[in-house]
């Protein structure tokens, strides 16, 4: 898919009047794609854009990664701000780091009544649906990562990870690779590297289908005044017991078999 076209379409769906947008950037591939493409589309439409990079104080490499984002922001003519946090060690570290990051981003955005823009794409959304299936949550928590949710805007949800990487290669954009994205002790990484490729063998459109499930539930909940608000359920948590994982995979396999039969 065309990155610029998808971002332009998302802006057209969500915003009729000029707004200010704060891009959440890290130096990783997804946010570097967002930082390169979003201003190119948004500024000619009358919007204003700035970028904020958050250093949680957890990895020594984070500073150099944000240097990449800062250089790209300068090339794109986008004001850049770096925020240093100090997330203490302890339990639920990923969850607490995420909360601190969004709090910092929203603090920056409130100054200009802005929207926080994140670089989530279709693969992220599908993985989040799978994680919540594994958690055994109810349908009210399955409508994940809507395009526009309060002060959060996600304009890349119709793009795949492969689209992002192809865009970066085309424009020669440098990006950093977080080593934790290869650590399969984290549930999301395990799903991304082990489970999703297997599901794609059985149902090549599995990412699209999971995203459609989430979108349908978002539309249903938007008509329900008692809908469960968007919440965090520990999506970056460590893997659970082997029994829970095995049960989950069996349920998913049965669901995919049904899906393939329907095709």
Secondary structure by P-SEA (a helix, b strand, c coil): ccaaaaaaaaaaaccccbbbbbbbccccaaaaaaaaccccccccccccbbbbbbccccccaaaaaaaaaaaaaaaacbbbbbbbbbbbcccaaaaaaaaaaaaaaaaaaacccbbbbbbccaaaaaaaaaaaaaacccccccccccccccccccccccccaaaaaaaaaaabbbbbbcccccccccaaaaaacccaaaaaaaccaaaaaaaaaaaaaaaaaaaccccccccccccccccccaaaaaaaaaaaaaaaaaaaaac
